[in-house]
């Protein structure tokens, strides 16, 4: 898998987590600056953990039925 594919995985995970965290922070009535800082920090951390775990599993050749990007076990 190319670097562009992994970057896309990271960006998608980061954006989705950011949107969810931002919504939660705003629903908790935090001000926008605090919500932006919190959401940005934790979305980057979560995106890195998600992508790192996916890279590790792909390199180990572990099968993922949901992802479908590794060959099925025989």
Secondary structure by P-SEA (a helix, b strand, c coil): ccaaaaaaaaaaaaaaaaaaaaaaaaaacccaaaaaaaaaaaaaaaaaaaaaaaaaaaaacccccccccccccc
